C-alpha cells in the first residue's frame, strides 16, 4: 500500500478508506497502490509520502501449442 498526507484545512470523509473514514489535516493514510495516482493528482489536497511498491513482473513462459495433425 502507498501512503499519502492530507493537506486540506478541514477533515474530510474518504469512503474508499473505510466506512465513514475521516481523514484530518496533516494525517498520513495508506491508500491502495492502484489508486495512488488518484490522490497525488490533487496536489492542493494530497502529498505523496510513500509511492506504491513496484510489483515484480511475473515470469512469462511461452505457451506450448497443441500438436499439429498431419494428413
N, C-alpha and C positions, 0 to 999 in steps of 0.2 A: 504494500500500500504506500502511496505517496503522501506527503504532508504539506499542508498549506496554512498560512496565517491569515486570519480575517482582519482587514484593515478598516472596515467601516466604523462609523461613530456610534451606532446603536446595535444592540443584539438583533440577530436575525434567526428565523426558523429555517432549517435546512432539512426537509423531509427525507432527502436522499441518504442522509447520515443516520437516520433512525426516526421512529415515530415521535413527532413533536420535539425534535432535537434542536436546541437553541445554542447558537454559537455567539460568544461575546467578543467585543473588540479585543484585538491582540491575542486571541486564543488560537492555538495551533491544533489542527484536527487532521485525522487521517482520512483520505479520500481514495476511492477505487482508482487504480492505475489508469484504467481506460477512460476515466472522467477527469483526470488531472488537467488536461488542456481546457476543459470547460470552465475551470476555476481560474487558471492563470491568464486566460484571455480577457479577464476583467481586472486589469491591474489597479484600478481605483479601489477594488474591494478585496482582492486576494493576492497574496505574495507566496511564491514557491519557497518551501523550506527544504523539502527533500523530494527530488524527482523520482518518477517511477523507476524501478529497477529494470534493466534490460533483460528480457527473457532470453534464455539460451535457446537459439534456434534448434528445432528438432532435427535430428539427422535424417536426411531424406535418402531413401533407398529406391532403386529402380523397381518398378513393379514387373513381375515376371508375366510374360504373355502366355496365353494358352497355346499348347502345341498346335501347329497347323496340320490340317488333314490333307494328306496327299492323295491325288486322284490317280 
